[in-house]
Amino acid sequence: MLYPPKLLRPAVIDGVAVRMQENDQARCQLLQEVLSATLDKCMSKFRIKSPATNYIVSQMGASGTEFLLNRPLQRAMFELARTSGSTLPLFVEMTRVQTVEDYRPGKSLTPLVLKKLCNGYRHLDQQLKKTEEGDERVRPPNHGSSSSRINILRKNFRKEQGAWRGLVLVANLIEQWPELVVSSFRVVDKRNEDISTSERMIHALSYSEGESVSDYTD
């Protein structure tokens, strides 16, 4: 029996690829400008000074390059959360520039959803077990301690902080936001790379299906 040839998606030509990249960069820039204006307005309302945007990323220490968190931004965001009395959902919605039209809800951590989204993942059984039974109490052998890699972790946290993919705040907010779930994060070695300069943090950036970071990048 003959079957018709499978239709393949045509390769993106150079001109289209360039325009897609330009559109992506323009959208990111626009979101940054909207977020900056929103934060400036909120901080002004509560008499909080907006932090400088050029805080140093690293400095030289006794053992080499030391990466730094953006402490002024951390303090300003903590003061905004504390002074405004904002709930955690509202605060996250503001920093993610979420709107009714573009809300980007997170995935439900249910077995059926995970089986679909993580189909083929070699550790799916362990992930399903974790979803059904809660966090593991014994660290898997490929999940290393973060204590020996604090410098490279600061580098990654600073990157997430600057891109507004993560908030670096103060532990005191646990009292204001009782719905916070405190859990550890872990580190996995990147294959054939120096653990002193490279590692992979275990965390999830949840977006609706088809809207993840991976869907817009190589």
DOLO-26633 format. One record per residue (C-alpha): residue number from 1; residue in three letters; chain; z, y, x. Coordinates in pm, 1 decimal. Example, Ala and Ser with C-alpha at 12.3 -4.5 7.8 and 13.67 -1.06 7.14 Angstrom:
# DOLO-26633
    n  res  chain        pz        py        px
    1  ALA      A     780.0    -450.0    1230.0
    2  SER      A     714.0    -106.0    1367.0
//
This chain:
# DOLO-26633
    n  res  chain        pz        py        px
    1  MET      A       0.0       0.0       0.0
    2  LEU      A     -92.7     341.9     130.7
    3  TYR      A     148.3     629.4     105.9
    4  PRO      A      55.0     996.5     125.0
    5  PRO      A     152.9    1160.5     453.8
    6  LYS      A     498.5    1311.0     456.6
    7  LEU      A     487.1    1685.9     427.3
    8  LEU      A     661.8    1850.7     719.5
    9  ARG      A     789.5    2203.7     725.1
   10  PRO      A     548.2    2408.4     938.2
   11  ALA      A     680.7    2553.4    1260.3
   12  VAL      A     786.0    2916.5    1242.6
   13  ILE      A     535.0    3133.5    1424.7
   14  ASP      A     657.6    3377.1    1688.1
   15  GLY      A     614.8    3688.1    1476.2
   16  VAL      A     810.4    3543.2    1184.6
   17  ALA      A    1084.0    3418.1    1417.0
   18  VAL      A    1122.2    3764.4    1567.9
   19  ARG      A    1146.7    3925.4    1223.7
   20  MET      A    1403.1    3666.6    1111.6
   21  GLN      A    1614.0    3739.7    1417.4
   22  GLU      A    1581.8    4115.2    1364.7
   23  ASN      A    1682.4    4079.5     999.9
   24  ASP      A    1981.4    3867.2    1097.8
   25  GLN      A    2094.1    4122.1    1355.9
   26  ALA      A    2046.7    4408.0    1110.0
   27  ARG      A    2253.9    4227.9     846.2
   28  CYS      A    2532.7    4158.9    1095.8
   29  GLN      A    2530.1    4522.5    1205.5
   30  LEU      A    2542.7    4640.7     844.2
   31  LEU      A    2837.0    4411.9     767.3
   32  GLN      A    3018.7    4544.7    1074.7
   33  GLU      A    2961.9    4902.5     961.0
   34  VAL      A    3081.7    4825.8     608.0
   35  LEU      A    3389.8    4649.9     744.0
   36  SER      A    3465.9    4933.0     986.8
   37  ALA      A    3440.2    5192.9     710.9
   38  THR      A    3655.2    4982.7     477.6
   39  LEU      A    3927.0    4933.8     739.3
   40  ASP      A    3926.2    5300.9     840.3
   41  LYS      A    3970.1    5401.7     476.2
   42  CYS      A    4252.0    5152.0     417.2
   43  MET      A    4434.9    5243.2     737.9
   44  SER      A    4405.5    5614.4     665.7
   45  LYS      A    4556.5    5559.3     321.9
   46  PHE      A    4866.9    5403.1     479.1
   47  ARG      A    4877.8    5645.6     775.6
   48  ILE      A    4783.9    5379.9    1030.6
   49  LYS      A    4581.1    5486.1    1331.7
   50  SER      A    4257.4    5291.1    1366.1
   51  PRO      A    4249.9    5100.7    1696.6
   52  ALA      A    4001.6    5183.0    1969.5
   53  THR      A    3694.5    4961.2    1980.2
   54  ASN      A    3667.1    4943.4    2361.2
   55  TYR      A    3983.2    4752.1    2450.3
   56  ILE      A    3931.9    4553.0    2770.8
   57  VAL      A    3836.7    4186.0    2737.7
   58  SER      A    3978.3    4062.8    3069.6
   59  GLN      A    4155.2    4167.2    3386.5
   60  MET      A    4204.7    4021.0    3731.8
   61  GLY      A    4531.1    3833.8    3786.1
   62  ALA      A    4689.9    3634.1    4063.9
   63  SER      A    4496.7    3319.9    3969.3
   64  GLY      A    4167.1    3488.3    3879.7
   65  THR      A    4026.1    3631.7    3558.1
   66  GLU      A    4279.7    3660.7    3275.1
   67  PHE      A    4138.3    3698.2    2924.9
   68  LEU      A    4315.2    3924.9    2677.2
   69  LEU      A    4355.2    3942.7    2301.8
   70  ASN      A    4280.9    4274.8    2136.6
   71  ARG      A    4645.5    4378.2    2101.5
   72  PRO      A    4579.1    4722.1    1945.6
   73  LEU      A    4367.4    4559.4    1675.0
   74  GLN      A    4632.5    4291.0    1624.6
   75  ARG      A    4908.5    4550.9    1577.5
   76  ALA      A    4696.1    4768.0    1347.1
   77  MET      A    4597.7    4475.3    1124.1
   78  PHE      A    4957.2    4354.9    1109.1
   79  GLU      A    5077.9    4701.7    1007.9
   80  LEU      A    4804.9    4724.3     743.4
   81  ALA      A    4903.0    4389.6     595.0
   82  ARG      A    5276.0    4471.9     606.4
   83  THR      A    5257.4    4832.0     482.9
   84  SER      A    5005.2    4768.3     206.1
   85  GLY      A    5191.4    4463.3      77.9
   86  SER      A    4853.4    4298.4      26.1
   87  THR      A    4832.6    3938.0     -79.6
   88  LEU      A    4671.8    3695.3     160.9
   89  PRO      A    4358.2    3636.6     -55.1
   90  LEU      A    4293.8    4011.0     -94.1
   91  PHE      A    4343.5    4073.4     276.6
   92  VAL      A    4101.2    3796.6     372.0
   93  GLU      A    3845.0    3916.4     117.5
   94  MET      A    3858.0    4263.8     269.3
   95  THR      A    3815.6    4147.7     629.4
   96  ARG      A    3530.3    3914.0     536.5
   97  VAL      A    3357.5    4188.6     333.8
   98  GLN      A    3348.2    3955.7      36.5
   99  THR      A    3206.6    4079.5    -291.5
  100  VAL      A    3156.3    3930.4    -635.0
  101  GLU      A    2787.1    3882.5    -551.2
  102  ASP      A    2851.1    3736.9    -202.4
  103  TYR      A    3187.8    3563.7    -212.8
  104  ARG      A    3121.2    3270.0      24.8
  105  PRO      A    3379.4    3027.4    -113.6
  106  GLY      A    3527.3    2756.8     105.3
  107  LYS      A    3457.1    2386.4      65.7
  108  SER      A    3703.8    2172.0    -125.7
  109  LEU      A    3871.4    1921.2     103.1
  110  THR      A    3811.1    1624.9    -121.7
  111  PRO      A    3681.1    1282.4     -16.2
  112  LEU      A    3364.8    1307.2    -227.1
  113  VAL      A    3272.6    1644.5     -76.8
  114  LEU      A    3344.1    1528.0     277.8
  115  LYS      A    3143.7    1207.8     232.7
  116  LYS      A    2841.7    1415.8     139.5
  117  LEU      A    2879.3    1696.6     393.2
  118  CYS      A    2989.6    1476.3     685.3
  119  ASN      A    2762.8    1181.4     622.0
  120  GLY      A    2690.8    1012.1     954.8
  121  TYR      A    2985.4    1168.2    1137.5
  122  ARG      A    3137.8     896.0    1353.5
  123  HIS      A    3495.0    1007.8    1282.7
  124  LEU      A    3445.2    1037.8     906.3
  125  ASP      A    3693.4     758.7     828.4
  126  GLN      A    3968.6     939.8    1017.3
  127  GLN      A    3879.3    1267.5     844.3
  128  LEU      A    3895.2    1106.5     501.8
  129  LYS      A    4231.7     952.7     588.6
  130  LYS      A    4361.7    1292.4     696.1
  131  THR      A    4239.8    1448.7     371.9
  132  GLU      A    4409.1    1183.7     160.8
  133  GLU      A    4731.6    1144.9     359.5
  134  GLY      A    4779.8    1484.5     526.1
  135  ASP      A    4785.4    1590.8     889.3
  136  GLU      A    4812.3    1325.8    1156.2
  137  ARG      A    5148.7    1301.8    1329.9
  138  VAL      A    5011.8    1144.2    1647.5
  139  ARG      A    4751.9    1335.8    1845.7
  140  PRO      A    4425.7    1144.1    1899.0
  141  PRO      A    4347.5    1074.1    2266.5
  142  ASN      A    4046.8    1309.7    2270.3
  143  HIS      A    4253.0    1603.0    2141.8
  144  GLY      A    4413.3    1764.4    2445.1
  145  SER      A    4707.9    2001.7    2463.9
  146  SER      A    4632.2    2372.5    2452.2
  147  SER      A    4924.6    2471.3    2673.8
  148  SER      A    4733.0    2405.2    2995.9
  149  ARG      A    4426.6    2596.9    2874.8
  150  ILE      A    4582.6    2909.8    2733.2
  151  ASN      A    4355.9    3142.6    2929.5
  152  ILE      A    4028.0    2997.8    2804.2
  153  LEU      A    4176.4    2983.4    2454.6
  154  ARG      A    4251.2    3354.8    2470.6
  155  LYS      A    3886.0    3404.1    2562.3
  156  ASN      A    3775.1    3212.6    2252.5
  157  PHE      A    4029.7    3379.6    2025.4
  158  ARG      A    3917.6    3720.8    2146.4
  159  LYS      A    3558.2    3629.4    2064.5
  160  GLU      A    3657.3    3517.9    1713.2
  161  GLN      A    3872.8    3828.0    1673.7
  162  GLY      A    3589.6    4060.9    1774.0
  163  ALA      A    3340.6    3887.9    1545.3
  164  TRP      A    3586.8    3895.3    1251.1
  165  ARG      A    3571.7    3518.1    1218.9
  166  GLY      A    3947.3    3498.6    1267.0
  167  LEU      A    4251.3    3722.6    1227.3
  168  VAL      A    4509.0    3755.6    1503.6
  169  LEU      A    4825.2    3886.6    1339.0
  170  VAL      A    5202.5    3843.5    1377.0
  171  ALA      A    5417.1    3547.8    1273.6
  172  ASN      A    5641.8    3773.4    1061.4
  173  LEU      A    5372.7    3774.3     793.2
  174  ILE      A    5476.1    3420.4     702.0
  175  GLU      A    5756.2    3577.1     498.2
  176  GLN      A    5510.0    3801.7     312.3
  177  TRP      A    5251.1    3529.6     259.7
  178  PRO      A    5443.1    3214.2     162.3
  179  GLU      A    5117.6    3039.1      75.0
  180  LEU      A    5027.7    3025.2     444.1
  181  VAL      A    5010.9    2673.0     580.4
  182  VAL      A    5122.2    2657.2     942.5
  183  SER      A    4952.3    2383.5    1139.7
  184  SER      A    4863.5    2319.2    1500.4
  185  PHE      A    4517.8    2346.3    1647.5
  186  ARG      A    4381.2    2122.6    1915.9
  187  VAL      A    4139.3    2124.3    2203.4
  188  VAL      A    3857.5    1882.0    2277.6
  189  ASP      A    3676.9    1872.0    2611.8
  190  LYS      A    3310.5    1961.7    2614.1
  191  ARG      A    3112.3    1687.3    2775.7
  192  ASN      A    3050.0    1726.7    3149.2
  193  GLU      A    3196.2    2078.3    3156.8
  194  ASP      A    3486.0    2225.1    3354.0
  195  ILE      A    3798.5    2229.6    3134.6
  196  SER      A    3923.2    2540.8    3313.0
  197  THR      A    3631.8    2744.7    3179.6
  198  SER      A    3513.4    2558.3    2872.2
  199  GLU      A    3659.9    2369.4    2578.1
  200  ARG      A    3619.6    2326.3    2204.7
  201  MET      A    3886.1    2437.4    1959.6
  202  ILE      A    3935.7    2231.2    1645.8
  203  HIS      A    3904.0    2468.3    1352.9
  204  ALA      A    3676.6    2505.5    1051.3
  205  LEU      A    3467.5    2794.9     928.8
  206  SER      A    3403.8    2713.3     563.6
  207  TYR      A    3101.9    2843.1     380.3
  208  SER      A    2921.4    2725.2      72.1
  209  GLU      A    2649.8    2464.7     127.9
  210  GLY      A    2347.4    2610.8     301.0
  211  GLU      A    2535.0    2922.0     413.3
  212  SER      A    2711.7    2801.4     729.6
  213  VAL      A    2668.5    2947.7    1075.8
  214  SER      A    2466.9    2640.2    1172.2
  215  ASP      A    2219.1    2708.3     893.3
  216  TYR      A    2127.6    3041.7    1052.6
  217  THR      A    2127.5    2944.0    1419.3
  218  ASP      A    1966.0    2684.3    1643.8
//
